Amino acid sequence: MASNDMDLTTTAGMQNWLQQTYHLADKPHLEELAGGTANFVWRATGIELPGVKSTSLVIKHAEPFVAGARQWPFDVKRMTFEVEAMAFVNQHLGASQVRAPTVYAYYDEAKVLLMEDAGDQSENLKAFCSGTRPLPSDLLTRLGTSLGQFIGSLHTLGEHADEIKDRLHNHKALIMSKAVVYDRLPAVLNEFKVSDPEDIRAAGDYFGQLLLSQPKTLCMGDYWSGNILIPHPTDVSSPLLVVDWELSRIGQPGMDIGQFLAEAYCLHIYRQPIQDLLISFQHAYLKAYPACSKRDIQCALVHLGAHLMVWTPKTGWTDQEGAQQIVELGADYVRHAWIGDWPWFRTTPFVILVESLI
């Protein structure tokens, strides 16, 4: 499981490993962090690393299974992909208002990653937008613009960076992404008795296979509000941190966009209106990724709808009646995107994506 017979899935085991690795006189203080399910994660204090000024850091450890569901296998190489992606992103996009955490150290044999801590006051975008305090329009616009520009710049960068394409052929991430969305559509169609399911099945089959067979550019792989950290929620001028890059890969850019917009849309309808974030995100993305094609847009909207169908009913957003409604709405998005009925999107929050197609 771990080097030197230390159980790195436990706080005590990780303390022992750190004390031995860094020759510490005392065991470091570790606070187990919640929020993710794939890895074992702590906030550490009391460790001094050469060249690192921060008084705290985040430690992640990977095992060949999902930490929160040990019966599910998950290749430990995911952490190598994560480190490669974060280092590459910060090398090329680190000066922007959105970036990845800085990697301080990575121990491949033990699968232990030490990286920048957003701080104990940090809040992810989902929690930030779920509060009772109304968020001002200019703030939402700024957030949407920064996040759209970042992921668009990432997709543009990936199309011209052959060196990262060689290092991020993360095929198992593609298989997993297909499994957790497109492969689950038939069961959702049956459970919620969705009418006229043929187009939904056809779209799911096509884009599921496209994901596996036609890689296009560097993708984050899990770009959603829960993986975007605001270090200082009372002062959002600090750069945002995008975390959990294990599913980064060379893939279809529309799937990054579809996932982000689906989860942001759930915030919009179930928590508080964030229309300005949705609109500014689309504008900024299309500007930052001029190579965005008609098929990329179609992929984004199909993926958005499929995500609403598969994930929203099962993740605490709404009750059973609401689940039926969001599944039917998601099916409408998939159906109209699949047949290319772009004028239908005029009355949706995603009209900006299809403006050039109408």
Secondary structure, 3 states (H helix, E strand, C coil): CCHHHCCCCCHHHHHHHHHHHCCCCCCCEEEECCCCCCCEEEEEECCCCCCCCCCEEEEEECCCEECCEEEEECCCCHHHHHHHHHHHHHHHHCCCCEECCCEEEEECCCCEEEEECCCCCCEEHHHHHCCCCCCCHHHHHHHHHHHHHHHHHHHHHHHCCHHHHHHCCCHHHHHHHHHHCHHHHHHHHHHCCCCCCHHHHHHHHHHHHHHHHCCCEEECCCCCHHHEEECCCCCCCCCEEECCCCCCEEECHHHHHHHHHHHHHHHHHHCCCCHHHHHHHHHHHHHHCCCCCHHHHHHHHHHHHHHHHHCHHHCCCCCHHHHHHHHHHHHHHHHHHHCCCHHHHHHCCCHHHHHHHC
